């Protein structure tokens, strides 16, 4: 907030090359671009022209803090990052899906922990975190995804529980 004792931080005015300015204008006028990218492109052009951040906010809806972040991305990563956002590095899997499938199969074929009739996703995640190297941070959602996509199990409830298999074995004998 701007007060006499806390003035608004000064934004470093962007300097666009003529070709870059044309590219930003093209993004701003392209109706197939996202509304956010179009607003950011317009804000970048207004800031380059020397428009005050408050006026840019009024004309584009891009807040002053977002303008500062946009200019920081512009100065560190270029125009594309300023308009479309910073590039994100895809996270690499840190665990072996085959090992997790094996542990999950063993769990689902065994008795669930005391007090449970069925295995719960939290319980499966805890067992996987304990037994699979590199899977210390795996979440219950990741366990659910592996069960569904890798093992073809849509729900844990569809897996025949351990106690029911034992009852069927006793009836058959």
C-alpha positions as CSV (number, residue, x, y, z in Angstrom):
1,X,0.0,0.0,0.0
2,X,1.2,3.4,-0.9
3,X,1.6,5.9,2.1
4,X,3.9,8.8,2.7
5,X,6.2,6.7,4.9
6,X,6.0,3.7,2.6
7,X,6.2,4.9,-1.0
8,X,5.4,2.4,-3.8
9,X,8.5,0.6,-5.1
10,X,9.8,2.0,-8.4
11,X,9.4,-0.3,-11.3
12,X,12.3,-0.6,-13.8
13,X,10.8,0.4,-17.1
14,X,11.1,-2.4,-19.7
15,X,13.0,-1.7,-22.9
16,X,11.6,-3.7,-25.9
17,X,13.3,-4.0,-29.2
18,X,11.1,-3.1,-32.2
19,X,10.6,-6.7,-33.2
20,X,9.8,-7.7,-29.6
21,X,7.2,-4.9,-29.4
22,X,5.5,-6.2,-32.5
23,X,5.4,-9.7,-31.0
24,X,3.9,-8.4,-27.8
25,X,1.3,-6.4,-29.7
26,X,0.5,-9.5,-31.7
27,X,-0.1,-11.4,-28.5
28,X,-2.3,-8.6,-27.2
29,X,-4.5,-8.6,-30.3
30,X,-4.6,-12.4,-30.8
31,X,-8.1,-13.5,-29.7
32,X,-6.9,-17.1,-29.4
33,X,-4.4,-16.2,-26.6
34,X,-5.5,-16.5,-23.0
35,X,-7.1,-13.4,-21.4
36,X,-4.2,-13.4,-18.9
37,X,-1.6,-13.3,-21.6
38,X,-3.4,-10.6,-23.4
39,X,-3.7,-8.4,-20.3
40,X,0.0,-9.0,-19.4
41,X,1.0,-8.0,-23.0
42,X,-1.0,-4.8,-22.8
43,X,0.4,-4.0,-19.3
44,X,4.0,-4.6,-20.6
45,X,3.4,-2.2,-23.5
46,X,1.9,0.4,-21.2
47,X,4.7,0.1,-18.8
48,X,7.2,0.5,-21.6
49,X,5.4,3.7,-22.7
50,X,5.9,5.1,-19.2
51,X,2.4,4.7,-17.9
52,X,2.1,4.8,-14.1
53,X,1.5,1.4,-12.5
54,X,-1.9,2.6,-11.0
55,X,-3.0,3.6,-14.5
56,X,-1.9,0.3,-15.9
57,X,-3.9,-1.5,-13.2
58,X,-7.0,0.6,-14.1
59,X,-6.6,-0.1,-17.8
60,X,-5.7,-3.8,-17.7
61,X,-6.6,-5.2,-14.3
62,X,-3.1,-6.3,-13.6
63,X,-2.3,-5.4,-10.0
64,X,0.9,-3.5,-9.1
65,X,2.4,-6.5,-7.4
66,X,1.7,-8.6,-10.5
67,X,3.3,-5.9,-12.6
68,X,6.5,-6.1,-10.4
69,X,6.6,-9.9,-10.7
70,X,6.0,-9.6,-14.5
71,X,8.9,-7.1,-14.9
72,X,11.1,-9.3,-12.7
73,X,10.4,-12.2,-15.0
74,X,11.0,-9.9,-18.0
75,X,14.4,-8.8,-16.8
76,X,15.5,-12.3,-15.8
77,X,13.9,-14.6,-18.4
78,X,12.7,-12.4,-21.3
79,X,9.4,-11.4,-22.9
80,X,7.9,-14.9,-23.1
81,X,8.2,-15.4,-19.4
82,X,6.8,-12.0,-18.7
83,X,3.7,-12.5,-20.8
84,X,3.1,-16.3,-20.4
85,X,4.7,-16.9,-17.0
86,X,7.9,-18.4,-15.8
87,X,9.0,-21.7,-17.4
88,X,8.5,-24.6,-15.1
89,X,10.8,-27.5,-14.9
90,X,8.9,-30.8,-15.0
91,X,9.6,-32.9,-11.9
92,X,11.2,-36.2,-12.5
93,X,9.9,-39.2,-10.7
94,X,12.1,-40.1,-7.9
95,X,10.7,-43.6,-7.3
96,X,10.5,-46.9,-9.1
97,X,6.9,-47.6,-10.1
98,X,7.6,-51.3,-10.5
99,X,8.8,-51.6,-7.0
100,X,5.8,-49.7,-5.7
101,X,3.5,-52.0,-7.7
102,X,5.1,-55.0,-6.1
103,X,4.7,-53.6,-2.6
104,X,1.1,-52.6,-3.3
105,X,0.4,-56.1,-4.6
106,X,1.9,-57.7,-1.5
107,X,-0.1,-55.3,0.7
108,X,-3.4,-55.9,-1.0
109,X,-2.9,-59.7,-0.8
110,X,-2.2,-59.5,3.0
111,X,-4.1,-58.6,6.1
112,X,-4.7,-54.9,6.5
113,X,-3.4,-53.2,9.7
114,X,-5.2,-53.8,13.0
115,X,-8.5,-52.0,13.2
116,X,-9.1,-51.9,9.4
117,X,-11.3,-54.1,7.3
118,X,-9.8,-52.8,4.0
119,X,-6.5,-51.2,3.2
120,X,-6.7,-47.4,3.2
121,X,-4.7,-45.2,0.8
122,X,-2.9,-43.5,3.8
123,X,-1.8,-47.0,5.1
124,X,-0.6,-48.0,1.6
125,X,1.4,-44.8,1.2
126,X,3.0,-45.3,4.6
127,X,4.1,-48.9,3.7
128,X,5.4,-47.7,0.3
129,X,7.3,-44.9,2.0
130,X,8.9,-47.3,4.3
131,X,9.8,-50.1,1.8
132,X,10.6,-48.3,-1.5
133,X,13.8,-46.2,-1.7
134,X,13.2,-42.8,-3.2
135,X,9.4,-42.8,-2.4
136,X,9.7,-41.1,1.0
137,X,7.5,-38.2,-0.2
138,X,4.9,-40.2,-2.2
139,X,1.4,-39.1,-1.5
140,X,-1.9,-41.0,-1.2
141,X,-3.0,-39.4,-4.5
142,X,0.1,-40.8,-6.2
143,X,-0.7,-44.2,-4.8
144,X,-4.2,-43.9,-6.1
145,X,-2.9,-43.0,-9.6
146,X,-0.5,-46.0,-9.6
147,X,-3.3,-48.3,-8.5
148,X,-5.6,-47.0,-11.2
149,X,-3.3,-46.4,-14.1
150,X,-0.6,-49.1,-13.6
151,X,-2.5,-51.8,-11.9
152,X,-6.0,-51.3,-13.3
153,X,-7.6,-51.1,-9.8
154,X,-10.2,-48.3,-9.9
155,X,-11.0,-48.6,-6.2
156,X,-9.4,-50.5,-3.3
157,X,-13.0,-51.6,-2.4
158,X,-13.1,-53.7,-5.5
159,X,-10.1,-55.8,-4.3
160,X,-11.3,-58.9,-2.5
161,X,-10.2,-58.4,1.1
162,X,-7.8,-60.8,2.8
163,X,-10.3,-61.9,5.4
164,X,-12.9,-62.8,2.7
165,X,-10.4,-65.0,0.8
166,X,-9.6,-66.8,4.1
167,X,-13.3,-67.4,4.7
168,X,-13.7,-68.8,1.1
169,X,-10.7,-71.1,1.6
170,X,-12.1,-72.4,4.8
171,X,-15.5,-73.1,3.2
172,X,-13.9,-74.9,0.2
173,X,-11.9,-77.2,2.6
